Amino acid sequence: MFENLSSKLEVIFKKLRGYGVLNENNIKEALREVRIAFLEADVNLNVVKEFIERVRIRAIGQDVLSSLTPGQQVVKIVHEELVSMLGETDDRIAFAAKPPTIIMMVGLQGSGKTTTSVKLARKLLKEGHLPLLVAADVYRPAAVDQLKVLGKEIGIPVFDGDGTTVPLEICKKSLHYALEKECQTIIIDTAGRLHIDDELMNELIHIKDAIKPHEVLLIADAMTGQDAVTMARVFHERLGIDGVILTKMDGDARGGAALSIRSVTGKAIKFIGVGEKIDQLENFYPDRIASRILGMGDILSLIEKAQTSFDENALKKMQKKIKGDSFTLKDFREQLIQIRKLGPLDQILGMIPGAGKLTGKEINGKELIRTVAIIDSMTEKERINHALINGNRKRRIAKGSGTEVWEVNTLLKQFVRMKKMMKQLSKPGFMKRFEAPAQLMGGGRGFFPF
């Protein structure tokens, strides 16, 4: 996500920070490169023009030119203007004072509307808002069955029309069904088309007029770039939307749609889909996204992921082992499994300041799998006491895990170094001088084994 843009901006700002003193020519040249980087990221042309002009006016001010760290000041301005472009506040679902809250999901076919409806339902369920999924897409083959299967998978009721095949009637009936089931939210999965046409819009307008949803959310495929932005504008002009959910953000290395939609439509991105799994729908935080784009990481999101994925009692137990120097390869394996639960490793490292630049094996999730395989090929005694592992045992472990002896040696050396580092990090007061890493490590509770 934003990988290409981030790497280009990093080069531009590194060069800018290298100047002891900045002048208008330095700034003009840097902004020209920023403009090219944004356009190559498929950001809307008018949005880029307005953004660059706002940054330019602020950057040539006396406070920047006379600053002791002018390059850093320019980066700060770019960050603030990025946040402004993305929508300064975190917009969320506007829940009705009297339940149920009706959420109407709209969009074109192929944007991930049905899957996103289920993801949102799961998210609302976890937050205590019992949802009802409504299968109002009667045109796409198997759309109703897909919603039923996914709904059953996460334990959420699905209303399929009770014999009705008219979308408008299905939506009307769902309101009564939700009251019977005491659901706090209703998520309506409407029909889409391969393109915007009058038939589609008229149907959606009739549904909206009849059920009066509290939220109309447009599901847009981030991979389509400016097509998603154009589609969002048309949907808002003809139907009126309250927000956007961008799907497939994990596959969009450019990010042009995310950077353009707010400015073009005036409507906020409320959530982003970052993977195919049901739990991979995240709140959209403008400030955090801006930080990721500029390579500053996103520690807060990483901590939230850790807190929802890791068991608190297990973490306390692990911390006790680290302090007592009884942390074993068996414990190390458990920590690796916990890390895999957070999602793809490259996404996790992208949230850590500076770690997003890692490439190759360093962000290859397969390396975690190979490491777990090596540990699984050890005996219970070897996992508890790595000192038992001699040459013959290493050869057996390598053969059993489908790896080489040198890989087993590398793992053992890394484990020993890691044990020393973790013991040092767990000492009281050690992390106080590193505020962000201290948060990341959970104040010494051991969120991560590195």
C-alpha positions in Angstrom: 0.0 0.0 0.0 1.5 3.3 -1.2 4.8 1.5 -1.6 5.9 3.2 -4.9 4.9 6.7 -3.6 6.6 6.2 -0.3 9.9 5.1 -1.8 10.0 8.1 -4.2 9.1 10.6 -1.5 11.8 9.2 0.8 14.4 9.9 -1.9 13.1 13.5 -2.4 13.0 14.4 1.2 16.4 12.8 2.0 17.9 15.1 -0.6 16.0 18.1 0.8 17.2 17.4 4.4 20.7 17.3 3.0 20.7 21.1 2.4 21.9 23.2 5.2 19.9 26.1 4.0 16.8 26.1 1.8 15.8 28.7 -0.7 12.8 29.0 -3.1 14.7 27.2 -5.9 15.4 24.2 -3.6 11.8 24.0 -2.6 10.5 24.5 -6.1 12.7 21.7 -7.4 11.6 19.3 -4.6 7.9 20.1 -5.1 8.3 19.5 -8.8 9.6 16.0 -8.0 6.8 15.5 -5.5 4.2 16.5 -8.1 5.6 13.9 -10.5 5.6 11.2 -7.8 1.9 11.9 -7.0 0.9 11.9 -10.7 2.8 8.6 -11.1 0.8 7.3 -8.1 -2.3 8.0 -10.1 -3.5 10.8 -7.9 -6.1 13.1 -9.6 -4.4 16.0 -11.5 -6.5 18.8 -9.9 -5.9 17.3 -6.4 -2.2 17.3 -7.1 -2.2 20.9 -8.3 -4.0 22.1 -5.2 -1.9 20.1 -2.9 1.4 21.3 -4.3 0.3 24.9 -4.2 -0.7 24.7 -0.5 2.6 23.1 0.4 4.5 25.7 -1.7 2.9 28.7 -0.1 3.6 27.4 3.4 7.1 26.1 2.6 8.5 29.4 1.3 7.4 31.1 4.5 10.0 32.7 6.7 9.5 30.1 9.5 10.8 27.4 7.2 13.6 29.2 5.3 15.1 30.5 8.6 14.6 27.2 10.5 17.6 25.3 11.8 16.1 22.2 10.2 14.3 23.5 7.1 14.1 20.2 5.3 12.4 18.6 8.3 10.0 21.5 8.4 9.0 20.9 4.8 8.3 17.3 5.5 6.1 18.4 8.5 4.1 20.6 6.1 3.7 17.8 3.6 2.5 15.5 6.3 -0.1 18.1 7.6 -1.3 18.7 4.0 -1.6 15.0 3.3 -3.8 14.6 6.4 -5.9 17.5 5.2 -6.2 15.9 1.7 -7.2 12.5 3.2 -9.8 14.1 5.6 -8.5 15.4 8.9 -11.1 13.7 11.1 -11.8 10.0 11.5 -15.3 9.5 10.1 -17.2 6.5 11.5 -20.6 5.0 11.2 -23.3 7.4 12.3 -25.5 5.1 14.5 -29.2 5.9 14.9 -30.4 7.2 18.2 -33.1 4.5 18.0 -31.9 1.1 16.5 -31.7 -0.4 14.1 -29.1 1.6 12.1 -29.6 1.0 8.4 -26.5 0.8 6.2 -26.9 0.5 2.5 -23.9 -0.9 0.6 -23.7 0.2 -3.1 -21.1 -0.2 -5.9 -20.3 -2.0 -9.1 -19.9 -5.7 -9.6 -16.4 -7.0 -8.8 -15.6 -4.3 -6.2 -16.0 -6.8 -3.3 -19.4 -5.5 -2.1 -20.7 -8.8 -0.7 -17.5 -9.7 1.1 -17.1 -6.2 2.5 -20.7 -6.3 3.8 -19.7 -9.5 5.8 -16.5 -7.9 7.0 -18.3 -4.8 8.2 -21.0 -7.0 9.9 -18.2 -8.9 11.7 -16.6 -5.6 12.8 -19.9 -4.2 14.1 -20.7 -7.5 15.9 -17.4 -7.3 17.8 -18.2 -3.7 18.7 -21.5 -4.8 20.2 -23.9 -3.8 17.4 -25.7 -7.1 16.4 -26.1 -6.8 12.6 -28.5 -8.3 10.1 -27.2 -9.0 6.6 -29.8 -8.5 3.9 -29.3 -10.3 0.5 -30.8 -7.7 -1.9 -28.7 -8.7 -4.9 -31.0 -11.0 -6.7 -29.3 -10.6 -10.1 -25.7 -11.9 -9.6 -25.7 -15.7 -9.7 -25.0 -17.2 -6.2 -24.8 -13.8 -4.5 -27.5 -14.7 -2.0 -25.9 -18.1 -1.3 -22.5 -16.4 -0.9 -23.9 -14.1 1.7 -25.6 -16.9 3.5 -22.5 -19.0 3.7 -20.3 -16.2 4.9 -22.9 -15.0 7.4 -23.2 -18.5 8.9 -19.4 -18.7 9.1 -19.3 -15.7 11.5 -22.6 -16.3 13.2 -24.6 -13.4 11.8 -28.2 -13.8 10.6 -29.0 -13.3 6.9 -32.4 -12.3 5.5 -32.9 -13.6 1.9 -36.4 -12.1 1.2 -38.5 -14.9 2.6 -39.7 -15.8 -0.9 -39.6 -12.3 -2.3 -37.3 -11.7 -5.3 -37.9 -8.0 -5.7 -35.0 -6.0 -4.2 -37.2 -3.2 -2.9 -39.6 -5.6 -1.2 -36.7 -7.6 0.3 -35.3 -4.4 1.9 -38.7 -3.4 3.3 -39.3 -6.8 4.8 -35.8 -6.9 6.3 -36.8 -3.9 8.6 -39.5 -6.0 10.3 -37.2 -9.1 10.4 -34.5 -7.1 12.2 -36.9 -5.9 14.8 -38.0 -9.5 15.5 -34.4 -10.6 15.8 -33.5 -7.5 17.9 -30.7 -6.5 15.6 -29.0 -3.1 16.2 -27.8 -2.7 12.6 -29.0 -3.7 9.1 -26.5 -4.1 6.3 -28.1 -4.2 2.9 -26.0 -5.8 0.1 -27.5 -4.2 -3.0 -27.1 -5.3 -6.6 -24.3 -3.9 -8.7 -23.6 -3.7 -12.5 -20.5 -3.9 -14.6 -20.9 -0.2 -15.3 -23.1 2.7 -14.1 -26.4 2.8 -15.9 -29.9 4.3 -15.3 -31.4 1.0 -14.4 -28.9 0.5 -11.6 -29.2 4.0 -10.3 -33.0 4.1 -10.4 -33.2 0.9 -8.4 -30.8 2.2 -5.7 -32.7 5.5 -5.6 -36.0 3.8 -5.0 -34.5 1.6 -2.2 -32.9 4.6 -0.6 -36.2 6.7 -0.7 -38.2 3.8 0.7 -36.0 2.6 3.6 -34.2 5.9 4.3 -30.8 4.4 5.4 -28.7 6.2 8.0 -25.6 5.5 5.9 -25.0 4.9 2.2 -21.5 3.4 1.8 -19.9 3.1 -1.6 -17.6 0.1 -2.1 -14.8 1.0 -4.5 -12.0 -1.1 -5.8 -8.7 0.7 -5.0 -6.9 -1.2 -7.8 -8.9 0.7 -10.5 -7.3 4.0 -9.5 -8.9 7.0 -11.0 -11.8 4.9 -12.3 -12.7 4.4 -8.7 -12.6 8.1 -8.1 -14.8 8.9 -11.2 -17.2 6.2 -10.1 -17.4 7.7 -6.6 -18.1 11.1 -7.9 -21.0 9.8 -10.2 -22.5 7.7 -7.4 -22.5 10.7 -5.1 -24.0 13.1 -7.7 -26.8 10.7 -8.6 -27.5 8.8 -5.4 -25.8 10.7 -2.6 -23.3 8.7 -0.5 -22.2 9.2 3.1 -18.8 7.6 2.8 -16.5 5.2 1.0 -15.0 1.8 1.7 -11.9 1.1 -0.4 -11.2 -2.5 -1.1 -8.1 -4.3 -2.2 -5.8 -1.7 -0.7 -3.2 -4.4 0.0 -2.8 -4.8 -3.7 -2.6 -1.1 -4.6 1.0 0.0 -4.4 0.2 3.4 -5.9 -2.7 4.6 -3.7 -4.1 7.2 -6.1 -7.7 6.5 -5.3 -7.2 6.8 -1.6 -5.5 10.2 -2.0 -8.1 11.6 -4.4 -11.6 10.5 -3.3 -12.0 12.8 -0.4 -11.0 15.9 -2.4 -13.1 14.9 -5.4 -16.3 13.8 -3.7 -16.1 15.6 -0.3 -16.9 12.3 1.3 -14.7 10.4 3.7 -13.1 7.0 3.3 -14.4 5.2 6.4 -12.8 1.8 6.1 -10.2 0.0 3.9 -10.0 -3.6 3.0 -6.4 -4.9 3.4 -6.8 -8.6 2.5 -9.3 -11.3 1.6 -9.9 -12.6 5.1 -13.1 -11.7 6.9 -11.2 -9.8 9.7 -9.1 -7.7 7.2 -11.2 -4.5 7.3 -9.6 -1.6 9.0 -10.7 1.9 10.1 -9.3 4.6 7.9 -7.2 7.0 9.9 -6.0 10.0 7.7 -3.1 10.9 10.1 -1.8 7.3 10.3 -2.0 6.8 6.5 -0.1 10.0 5.9 2.6 8.8 8.3 2.8 5.5 6.4 3.2 7.3 3.1 6.1 9.4 4.5 7.8 6.4 6.0 7.0 7.4 9.6 5.3 4.1 10.3 2.0 3.5 12.1 2.8 2.4 15.6 -0.8 3.0 16.9 -2.3 0.6 14.4 0.4 -2.0 15.1 -0.3 -1.9 18.8 -4.1 -2.2 18.2 -3.4 -5.3 16.0 -1.2 -6.8 18.7 -3.8 -6.1 21.5 -6.6 -7.8 19.5 -4.5 -10.8 18.4 -2.4 -11.6 21.4 -3.6 -13.2 24.7 -2.8 -10.9 27.6 -2.2 -13.8 30.0 0.1 -15.5 27.6 2.1 -12.2 27.2 2.5 -11.9 31.0 3.7 -15.5 31.2 6.1 -14.9 28.3 7.5 -11.8 30.1 8.1 -13.8 33.2 10.1 -16.3 31.3 12.2 -13.6 29.6 13.1 -12.0 32.9 13.9 -15.4 34.4 16.1 -16.4 31.4 13.9 -19.5 30.8 12.7 -18.4 27.3 13.1 -21.4 25.0 12.8 -22.3 21.4 9.3 -23.6 22.2 8.3 -20.2 23.5 10.0 -18.6 20.4 7.8 -20.7 18.2 4.6 -19.6 20.0 5.7 -15.9 19.5 6.2 -16.5 15.7 2.7 -18.0 15.4 1.3 -14.9 17.2 3.1 -12.7 14.7 1.6 -14.6 11.8 -1.8 -13.9 13.2 -1.2 -10.1 12.7 -1.2 -10.5 8.9 1.4 -10.4 6.1 4.8 -9.6 7.5 5.4 -6.8 5.0 2.2 -5.0 6.2 3.4 -5.3 9.8 6.9 -4.0 9.1 5.3 -1.1 7.1 3.9 0.1 10.3 7.2 0.3 12.1 9.2 3.5 11.4 12.1 2.7 9.1 11.2 -1.0 8.7 9.1 -0.4 5.6 12.4 -0.1 3.6 13.3 -3.8 4.3 13.2 -6.0 1.3 13.8 -9.6 0.2 14.1 -12.2 2.9 13.7 -9.7 5.6 10.0 -9.2 4.8 9.4 -12.6 3.4 6.6 -14.3 5.4 7.9 -17.7 4.2 11.0 -17.2 6.4 8.7 -17.4 9.4 7.2 -20.6 8.1 10.7 -22.1 7.6 11.8 -21.1 11.1 8.7 -22.8 12.6 9.4 -25.9 10.5 12.9 -26.1 11.8 11.7 -25.9 15.4 8.9 -28.4 14.8 11.6 -30.9 13.6 13.3 -30.8 17.0 12.5 -33.0 19.9 10.8 -31.6 23.0 14.0 -31.7 25.0 15.9 -29.8 22.2 13.2 -27.1 22.1 13.5 -26.6 25.9 17.3 -26.8 25.9 18.9 -25.7 22.7 22.4 -26.5 24.1 21.7 -30.2 23.4 21.7 -29.6 19.7 25.1 -30.9 18.3 26.2 -31.6 14.8 24.3 -34.9 14.4 21.1 -33.4 15.8 21.5 -30.4 13.4 21.7 -32.7 10.4 18.6 -34.6 11.6 16.6 -31.4 12.1 17.7 -30.0 8.7 16.6 -33.2 7.0 13.3 -33.3 8.9 12.4 -29.6 8.1 13.6 -29.7 4.4 16.3 -27.1 5.1 20.1 -27.0 5.2 22.3 -27.3 8.3 23.5 -23.7 7.9 19.9 -22.6 8.2 19.6 -24.5 11.5 22.9 -22.9 12.7 21.6 -19.4 11.7 18.4 -19.9 13.7 20.2 -21.0 16.8 22.6 -18.1 16.6 19.8 -15.6 16.1 17.9 -17.2 19.0 20.8 -16.8 21.4 21.3 -13.1 20.4 17.6 -12.5 20.6 17.4 -13.9 24.2 20.1 -11.5 25.3 18.4 -8.6 23.7 15.0 -9.4 25.1 16.4 -9.8 28.6 18.0 -6.4 28.2 14.8 -4.8 26.9 12.8 -6.2 29.8 14.9 -4.4 32.4 13.0 -1.6 34.2 13.6 1.8 32.7 15.6 0.6 29.7 12.9 1.5 27.1 12.1 4.9 28.5 14.7 6.5 26.2 12.9 5.0 23.2 9.3 6.1 23.5 7.9 4.5 20.3 9.8 1.2 20.6 8.6 1.1 24.3 5.0 1.3 23.2 5.7 -1.3 20.5 7.1 -3.8 23.0 4.1 -3.1 25.2 6.2 -1.6 28.0 8.3 -4.8 28.2 5.4 -7.2 28.0 6.9 -8.9 24.9 4.6 -8.3 22.0 7.3 -9.3 19.6 10.3 -11.6 19.7 12.7 -9.1 18.1 
